[in-house]
Amino acid sequence: MSANTHYAIPVGQVYTDVAVQAIGTGTNPDTSKTFTANSDRFVGHYFYLMDNITIDRVIWWVGADTATGDTVRAHVMSYDIETTSGATSGDLSSGTVCADGADIVSAGYEQNYYQQMTVQSADVNADKVLVFVFRQDSVNSDFSIHATIKYHLR
């Protein structure tokens, strides 16, 4: 992993190649992603919505694997996803920050950290995908992450 790069976190138990899941290096994740190769490795990161939802709450836990931690942050993003067959199928656009939180300064593996995110854009329409995205400011540690999104249909 590279410092200051946003990475999509898999939904459920999915093995993937981390390098192809980068989705930006800015303060927030990129608002679009166009695949030119290895798009199959991103499929496990989509939470596809078949109904309109309202996000009520997002919490996440994070823990480092070394004594030296990093400053970390996370976002929940929604994206339009291209669903037609062809060269652009699976590409993401119109990204919106649904939830985020303040930076967490991790002291290392001595403890885990919990954060309730601030919901920024609660209503997400059907036929979009949600992607949980994680960023760390250096590469001192590898991290374990668990996130929960509470939502209701609308």
N, C-alpha and C positions, 0 to 999 in steps of 0.2 A: 504494500500500500504506500501511497505517497502522502506526504504532509499536506494539509490544507486542501484536500480533495474530498468531495462529497461522494459517498459510495452507497448504492442501494442495498438494503438488507433483505435477504430472502424471506418470503412468506412461508412459514412452516419449516419443515426439515428438508432443505434443498441443498445439494452440493453444486457449487458453481465456481467458475474461475473468476476471482475477484477483480482482476485487471480490467475486464471488459465492462464492469458495472459502474465505472466512474461517471458521474453526472454533474460535473462542474467544479470550479475552484474558487468561486466568488463567495460573498457573504452568505448567499442563499444558493441552493442548487439551481442548475440551468432550467430554463422554462421549456426546453425542447431537447430531443435526442433523436438523431438520425443514424440509423445503423448502416454500416457499409460491410460489416463482417461480424460473425459470432453473435448474431441477434438471438439465437437459441439460448444462449447463456443468460439472457435477461428475463426470459419468460417466467421463471420462478420468483421474480421480484414484483410481479403485478398482482394487485388485488382488484380484479375486475368487478365493477358494480353493474348488476343487472337491474337495480331499482334506484330511484332517487333516495338519498340518505341525508340525515343531519348528524354531524359528529357532535357528540355530547361531551366527550372527555378523552384525552390521550395521556397515558402514563408509560414510562419506560424505565428500565433498570439497565445499568452498565457496570461492568467490572473489568479491571485490567489484569494482565497476566504477569506483570513484573513489578518490582518495588518502585520504579520510576514511572509515573503516569504522564498523561497529556491533558491538555484542555480539549474537551469534546463538546459537540453540539449535535442536535438532531432536528429533522424536519419531517412532517408528513406533507407530501405533495400530491396534488391531483393533476392528471394530464388527460387531454384528448388522446386517443389511441387510434391509429389507422387500422381499420379492420378489413379492408378490401384485400383480396389476394393480389400479389404483385410485389414489385421491388420496394415499395414503401410500407408494406404491411408490418405492423408493430411499432412504427415510428411514433414518437411522443411529441406533442405540441401543446401550446396554451397552458403551460404549467402554472399552478397557483399554490402558494403556501397555505395549507389548511391548518397546520398547527406547528408551533416551534417553542423553544424555551431558551433561557439564558445559558451561556457557556457554563459547563461544569469543569472545575479544576480538579482533576483526579490526582490524588496523592500516590496512587499505585494499588497493588493487590491487597492491601491491608483491609479494604472495605469496598462495598458496592455502593453505587449511588442511585437514588430514585429521583425522578422528576415528573411532576404533572405539567404538561405543556399548556401553553396558551392557545386556545382555538382562535385562529385568525379568520377563517372562512369556513363556516360550519356546513353549509348546504353544498352537496356535491351531487350532480345529476347522473343518471344512469348512463351506461356505455362509456364511462371514464374509468381510469385506473388510479388507485392510490398506491404510492410508493413511499416506504419509510426510508429516510436517507440519513446517514451518519457521517460525521467529519471529525478528524482529530488534527491538532496543530503540529504534531511531530510524529515520529514513529518509534517512540520509546516502548510501547506496549501493543500487544494484540488485545482486542476487547471482545467480551461476550455481551450480547445485547438481547433483551427481551422487551417487546413493546405490546401494549394492548390498546386497541381503539374501541371505545364504546360509542355506538351509534344507534339510531332508530330510523325506520323507513318513514318516508314522508310522501 
